Amino acid sequence: MTAHFHQFPCRSDNYGVLVHDSATGSTAAIDAPEAGAVLKALEETGWTLTDILVTHHHADHVDGIPALKAKFPRIRVVGPAAEAAKIGGLDLGVKEGDEVLVGHLAAKVLATPGHTAGHIVYWFEEAGALFAGDTLFSLGCGRVMETPLATMWDSLLKLSQLPGETQVYAGHEYTVSNARFALTVEPGNAVLKERAGEVERLRAAGHPTLPTTLSLELAANPFLRCAVPAVQAAAGLPGGDPAAVFAVLRERKNRA
């Protein structure tokens, strides 16, 4: 395996990740929240930036692009074709079903509208890693801002079909607050309670709670468990349509 991942904090609660192919030397930044943090991570690893893979147009995911393009004029910026007009410096627009190469590492592009209408994620199937942007967080999901709530549920369902051992990298460190909300939905979920305790310990020690695994999220994340009777009951919709359950929970989380 030639894939190597380096996760680093930036801004107030964002994460950046470098994806490196040791066979070719190619390195991609997943989003560009802050140029300085990306440059520091490159210095620490000794890698040279060749690509930026953008998940969506929000400023806290693209603000670093101009400075990084100035530093590395030959880099390629890849992002959602549906949001091309909103992402300055985009070189290649991609959509569902496309494949992006970082050296020899192949990423499948999955459309996950919800947080934004054109949001995409990058699934490095062979390397077993998903870069979920602001669609899926550990024990949570992104706020739905540009689509109907049911659209985000469909996107989460799509991600739930990926292999359980998939390592999930997300755009933000939100897991402590997500865990507290999740426990109000499923207080009796033993996996969730164990994960919540682990999360508190990790953050108290200054460690990240990401990446997580899809199997852990399927067992503990209420936003992936809207077909589970206990979660439906907590939403006040026993036996209800999972999309409707999701809508209730997401609105409740917005107010939390």
C-alpha positions in Angstrom: 0.0 0.0 0.0 1.4 3.3 -1.0 -1.3 5.5 0.6 -0.4 7.6 3.6 -2.7 10.0 5.4 -1.7 13.0 7.6 -4.5 14.7 9.5 -4.0 18.1 11.1 -6.1 20.7 12.9 -6.8 24.1 11.4 -8.9 27.2 12.0 -11.0 26.8 15.2 -12.4 23.3 14.7 -11.6 22.2 11.1 -9.4 19.3 10.1 -7.3 19.1 7.0 -5.8 15.9 5.6 -2.9 15.2 3.3 -3.2 12.1 1.1 0.2 11.0 -0.1 1.2 8.3 -2.7 4.6 7.2 -1.8 5.1 5.5 -5.1 4.9 8.7 -7.1 5.3 11.5 -4.5 1.9 12.9 -5.4 0.1 14.6 -2.5 -3.4 16.0 -2.2 -4.9 18.2 0.4 -8.5 17.4 1.3 -10.1 20.8 1.2 -8.0 23.9 1.9 -9.4 25.5 5.1 -6.3 27.5 5.8 -3.2 27.8 3.7 -0.8 28.2 6.6 -1.9 25.0 8.3 -1.6 23.1 5.0 1.9 24.5 4.4 3.0 23.5 8.0 1.7 20.0 7.4 3.7 19.8 4.2 6.8 20.9 5.9 6.3 18.4 8.7 5.9 15.5 6.3 8.3 16.6 3.6 5.7 16.1 1.0 5.0 18.4 -2.0 1.5 19.5 -2.8 0.2 18.4 -6.3 -3.6 18.5 -5.8 -6.4 19.9 -3.7 -9.6 17.9 -3.5 -12.5 20.1 -2.5 -15.7 18.7 -1.0 -17.9 21.9 -1.1 -17.8 25.6 -1.5 -18.0 26.9 2.0 -15.3 29.4 2.9 -13.9 27.3 5.7 -13.0 24.6 3.2 -11.7 26.7 0.3 -10.1 29.9 1.9 -6.6 28.5 1.5 -6.8 27.8 -2.3 -5.5 31.2 -3.6 -2.4 31.2 -1.4 -1.7 27.5 -2.1 -2.0 28.1 -5.8 0.4 31.0 -5.5 2.9 28.8 -3.7 2.5 25.8 -6.0 1.4 27.2 -9.4 1.1 23.8 -11.0 -1.3 22.2 -8.5 -4.6 20.9 -9.7 -7.8 22.0 -7.8 -10.6 19.4 -8.1 -14.1 20.0 -6.8 -17.8 19.6 -7.4 -18.8 20.6 -10.9 -22.2 21.7 -9.5 -20.4 24.3 -7.4 -17.8 25.4 -9.9 -19.1 29.0 -10.0 -18.6 29.2 -6.2 -15.1 27.8 -5.9 -12.4 30.2 -7.1 -9.4 28.5 -8.8 -11.1 25.3 -9.6 -9.3 23.4 -12.4 -11.5 20.3 -12.7 -15.1 19.8 -11.9 -16.2 16.3 -11.0 -19.5 14.5 -10.3 -21.0 11.2 -9.1 -19.2 8.3 -10.7 -16.0 10.1 -11.6 -12.6 8.9 -10.5 -9.8 11.2 -9.3 -6.2 10.0 -9.3 -3.6 11.2 -6.8 -0.6 9.5 -8.3 -1.6 5.9 -8.4 -4.3 6.3 -5.7 -7.8 6.3 -7.1 -10.7 8.1 -5.4 -14.3 7.5 -6.4 -16.5 10.6 -6.3 -19.8 10.2 -4.5 -22.4 13.0 -4.6 -23.7 13.7 -1.1 -26.0 16.7 -1.4 -27.5 18.1 1.8 -25.1 20.3 3.6 -24.7 22.0 0.3 -26.5 21.2 -2.9 -23.4 20.1 -4.7 -21.4 18.5 -1.9 -19.2 15.5 -2.9 -17.0 13.1 -1.0 -13.9 11.1 -2.0 -13.8 7.4 -1.4 -10.3 5.8 -1.7 -11.7 2.3 -1.9 -8.4 0.4 -2.1 -6.9 2.4 0.7 -10.1 2.0 2.8 -10.6 5.8 3.5 -13.6 8.1 3.0 -13.2 11.9 3.1 -16.7 12.9 4.0 -16.3 16.7 4.3 -19.3 18.1 6.1 -21.7 15.3 5.2 -20.9 12.7 7.9 -19.2 13.4 11.2 -18.4 11.1 14.1 -21.8 10.6 15.9 -23.3 13.3 13.8 -23.9 14.8 10.4 -23.7 18.1 8.7 -26.4 20.8 9.1 -28.7 20.7 6.1 -28.4 24.1 4.4 -29.2 24.0 0.7 -31.6 21.0 0.2 -34.6 19.3 1.7 -33.8 17.3 4.8 -34.7 14.0 2.9 -31.9 14.7 0.5 -29.3 14.5 3.3 -30.9 11.3 4.5 -30.4 9.8 1.0 -26.8 10.9 1.1 -26.2 9.3 4.5 -27.8 6.1 3.3 -25.4 6.0 0.3 -22.4 6.3 2.7 -23.9 3.6 5.0 -23.5 1.1 2.2 -19.7 1.4 2.1 -17.6 -1.3 3.8 -17.8 -1.2 7.6 -14.0 -1.1 8.0 -13.8 2.2 6.0 -11.9 4.9 7.9 -14.0 8.0 7.9 -12.3 11.4 7.9 -14.5 14.5 8.5 -14.1 18.2 8.1 -14.6 19.2 11.8 -14.0 18.1 15.4 -17.6 18.1 16.6 -17.6 14.7 18.3 -18.0 15.8 21.9 -21.2 17.8 21.3 -22.4 15.2 18.9 -22.0 12.5 21.5 -23.9 14.5 24.1 -26.8 14.9 21.6 -26.7 11.2 20.6 -27.0 10.1 24.2 -30.3 12.0 24.4 -31.6 9.9 21.5 -30.2 6.5 22.6 -29.2 6.6 26.2 -29.2 2.8 26.4 -26.9 2.2 23.5 -23.9 0.5 25.0 -21.6 1.2 22.0 -22.5 4.9 22.0 -21.9 5.2 25.8 -18.5 3.6 25.4 -17.6 5.8 22.4 -18.8 8.9 24.3 -16.5 8.1 27.2 -13.6 7.5 24.8 -14.3 10.9 23.1 -14.2 12.8 26.3 -10.9 11.2 27.2 -9.3 11.8 23.8 -10.3 15.5 23.8 -9.2 16.0 27.4 -5.8 14.7 26.3 -5.7 17.0 23.3 -6.1 14.1 20.8 -8.4 14.0 17.8 -11.5 11.8 17.7 -11.1 11.2 14.0 -10.8 9.2 11.9 -13.7 7.0 12.9 -14.9 3.8 11.2 -18.2 3.4 9.4 -19.0 0.3 11.4 -18.7 2.3 14.6 -20.9 5.1 13.2 -23.6 2.5 12.1 -23.6 1.3 15.7 -23.6 4.6 17.5 -24.5 7.6 15.2 -28.3 8.3 15.5 -28.3 10.0 12.1 -27.4 6.6 10.5 -29.8 4.7 12.7 -33.2 6.2 11.8 -34.6 2.8 10.9 -33.8 1.5 14.4 -36.9 1.2 16.7 -35.3 2.9 19.7 -34.3 5.9 17.5 -37.7 6.1 15.9 -39.3 6.1 19.3 -37.0 8.8 20.5 -38.1 10.9 17.6 -41.7 10.4 18.5 -42.3 8.3 15.3 -42.4 4.7 16.2 -42.4 2.6 13.1 -42.0 5.8 11.1 -40.3 6.5 7.8 -36.6 6.8 8.4 -36.4 10.0 6.3 -39.0 11.6 8.6 -37.2 10.4 11.7 -34.0 11.9 10.3 -35.8 15.2 9.7 -37.0 15.3 13.3 -33.6 14.5 14.8 -31.8 17.0 12.6 -34.2 19.8 13.5 -33.8 18.9 17.1 -30.0 18.9 16.8 -30.2 22.4 15.2 -31.9 23.7 18.4 -29.6 21.8 20.8 
